[in-house]
Amino acid sequence: MRKNQFDVGSLLDNHRKVFLPSINSIPEKIVYLAAVVIFSFASFYHPNGRACALEAPLGLDAFSVSHKGVISVAIATREAVERNILSGLPQHEVARRWVLTKISHRAAAHMSALSKQAASGPTISVLLTQTGAWMRLNDPTNGAEYHTSRPSEDELTVLIPDLAYAELLDGKLTIEDLLKLKLLKLYGNSENSEAEALEVFRSAFQQRS
């Protein structure tokens, strides 16, 4: 873990106290443990064989801490949920994992489709802030890829919560909507590079239509 990452031990403990309901009966415990094993295995096993940030093993609560900008995105996500713009995640951890795992599968399919298309513009990394999964667009070797390594500090980066990414895929929200709601954050070395990153990200969804 890099020195500039947040200390998340106490944060995750607090999240578990808030989000995890008590499970008392033996059947519930069996179902819960079986589901955790299945989803944890599914999250670790990926054709690219690379783990991303703080994914499923650490809880998938409000957000991961893979980038300095995730806290502001997490706050915007909570506000969007409270305003019923985004659907909130289920309270139970197993159900929460199920929702986010489905989104991760859709993201992987999206990147796979984009990898077969001609790319233009700079390489950008995309962080799904709730699971901590990194993706890359316009990669010179693979085109588009899900579950990539963490980018360098100076690489163009887009931050978006998993729930908002799913809304983009479904066409229920636009990139302009997400910018207004502060659910989409851009990081680059200059205003021009951030504009380039936005155009690359925008084109990933225009090519779907």
C-alpha positions in Angstrom: 0.0 0.0 0.0 1.4 3.4 -0.9 2.2 6.0 1.7 -0.3 8.4 0.4 -3.2 6.0 0.8 -5.7 6.4 3.7 -5.5 4.3 6.8 -8.7 2.3 6.5 -8.6 -0.2 9.4 -10.8 1.8 11.7 -12.9 3.0 8.8 -13.8 -0.5 7.7 -14.5 -1.6 11.2 -17.0 1.2 11.5 -18.6 0.3 8.2 -19.0 -3.3 9.3 -20.7 -2.2 12.5 -23.1 0.0 10.5 -23.8 -2.3 7.5 -23.6 -5.9 8.7 -26.8 -7.2 10.4 -26.6 -9.7 13.2 -27.1 -13.3 12.0 -28.3 -15.6 14.8 -29.8 -18.8 13.3 -27.7 -21.7 12.1 -29.3 -21.8 8.6 -28.7 -18.1 8.1 -25.1 -18.5 9.1 -24.6 -21.4 6.7 -26.2 -19.5 3.7 -24.2 -16.3 4.6 -20.8 -18.1 4.8 -21.5 -20.1 1.6 -22.3 -16.9 -0.3 -19.2 -15.1 1.1 -17.0 -17.9 -0.1 -18.6 -18.0 -3.6 -18.5 -14.2 -4.1 -15.0 -13.9 -2.7 -13.8 -16.6 -5.1 -15.5 -14.9 -8.0 -14.0 -11.6 -7.1 -10.5 -13.0 -6.9 -10.7 -15.2 -10.0 -10.4 -13.2 -13.2 -8.8 -14.1 -16.5 -6.3 -11.3 -16.1 -5.3 -12.6 -12.7 -4.9 -9.2 -11.1 -6.5 -7.9 -7.9 -7.7 -4.4 -7.7 -7.5 -2.2 -4.6 -9.9 -3.0 -1.8 -12.3 -5.3 -3.6 -14.6 -8.0 -2.2 -12.4 -9.4 0.6 -12.6 -6.1 2.6 -16.3 -5.6 2.5 -17.5 -3.5 -0.4 -19.2 -1.0 1.8 -19.4 2.7 0.8 -16.2 3.1 -1.2 -12.7 1.9 -1.7 -9.7 4.0 -0.9 -7.6 3.6 -4.1 -7.3 7.2 -5.0 -7.2 10.6 -3.3 -10.5 11.6 -5.0 -12.7 8.8 -3.7 -14.0 10.6 -0.6 -15.6 13.4 -2.5 -17.1 10.8 -4.9 -18.4 8.8 -1.9 -20.1 11.9 -0.5 -21.7 12.7 -3.8 -22.8 9.0 -4.1 -24.5 9.2 -0.7 -26.3 12.4 -1.7 -27.5 10.9 -5.0 -28.8 7.9 -3.1 -30.7 10.1 -0.6 -32.2 12.0 -3.5 -33.3 8.7 -5.2 -31.1 9.5 -8.2 -29.1 6.3 -7.6 -30.5 3.1 -6.0 -28.7 2.4 -2.7 -26.8 -0.8 -2.1 -28.6 -3.5 -0.1 -27.9 -3.4 3.6 -27.0 -7.1 3.9 -23.4 -7.8 2.8 -24.3 -10.9 0.7 -26.9 -8.9 -1.3 -24.4 -6.0 -1.6 -21.8 -8.3 -3.0 -24.3 -9.8 -5.5 -25.3 -6.3 -6.8 -21.7 -5.2 -7.2 -20.5 -8.5 -8.7 -23.2 -8.2 -11.4 -22.0 -4.7 -12.2 -18.4 -5.9 -12.3 -19.4 -8.6 -14.9 -21.1 -5.9 -17.0 -18.0 -3.7 -16.8 -15.8 -6.6 -17.9 -18.1 -7.3 -20.9 -18.1 -3.6 -21.7 -14.3 -3.5 -21.7 -14.1 -6.7 -23.8 -16.4 -5.2 -26.4 -14.4 -1.9 -26.5 -11.1 -3.9 -26.9 -12.3 -5.1 -30.3 -12.9 -1.5 -31.6 -10.5 1.1 -32.9 -9.3 3.4 -30.2 -8.2 7.0 -30.4 -6.9 9.5 -27.9 -4.7 9.1 -24.8 -4.7 6.1 -22.4 -6.9 6.7 -19.4 -7.5 4.7 -16.2 -11.0 4.4 -14.7 -11.7 3.6 -11.1 -15.0 2.1 -10.0 -14.9 3.7 -6.6 -17.2 1.3 -4.7 -15.3 -1.8 -5.4 -11.9 -0.3 -6.2 -11.7 -2.0 -9.6 -9.4 -0.4 -12.1 -10.1 -0.4 -15.8 -8.0 1.1 -18.7 -9.2 2.6 -22.0 -7.0 3.1 -25.1 -4.2 0.9 -23.6 -1.5 0.5 -26.3 -1.3 -3.3 -25.8 -4.8 -4.4 -24.9 -7.1 -1.6 -26.1 -9.6 -1.7 -23.2 -9.3 -3.9 -20.2 -11.0 -4.6 -16.9 -9.1 -5.4 -13.7 -5.9 -3.6 -14.5 -3.0 -2.6 -12.3 -3.1 0.7 -10.5 -2.0 3.7 -12.7 0.9 5.9 -12.2 0.4 9.3 -10.4 0.5 11.2 -13.7 -1.8 9.0 -15.7 -5.1 10.4 -16.8 -7.8 9.1 -14.4 -11.6 9.0 -14.2 -13.4 8.2 -10.9 -17.0 7.0 -11.0 -19.0 4.9 -8.5 -20.1 1.4 -9.6 -23.8 2.3 -9.3 -23.4 5.3 -11.6 -21.4 3.3 -14.1 -24.3 0.9 -14.3 -26.7 3.8 -14.9 -24.5 4.9 -17.8 -24.6 1.5 -19.3 -28.4 1.4 -19.0 -28.7 4.9 -20.5 -30.5 6.2 -17.4 -28.0 8.9 -16.7 -25.6 10.8 -19.0 -22.1 11.9 -18.4 -23.3 15.5 -18.1 -25.7 14.3 -15.3 -22.8 12.7 -13.5 -20.6 15.8 -13.8 -23.3 18.0 -12.4 -23.9 15.5 -9.5 -20.1 15.3 -8.9 -20.3 11.6 -9.4 -17.6 11.8 -12.1 -14.2 13.1 -11.2 -11.3 13.7 -13.7 -7.7 13.9 -12.8 -4.9 14.9 -15.2 -1.9 17.2 -15.4 -3.8 20.1 -16.9 -7.3 21.2 -18.0 -6.5 20.0 -21.5 -5.6 16.5 -20.4 -8.7 16.3 -18.2 -10.8 17.3 -21.2 -9.1 14.6 -23.3 -9.8 12.0 -20.6 -13.5 13.0 -20.6 -13.7 12.6 -24.3 -12.1 9.1 -24.2 -14.5 8.1 -21.5 -17.5 9.6 -23.3 -16.6 7.7 -26.5 -16.7 4.4 -24.6 -20.4 4.9 -24.2 -21.1 6.5 -27.5 -19.8 3.4 -29.3 -22.4 1.3 -27.5 -25.3 3.2 -29.2 
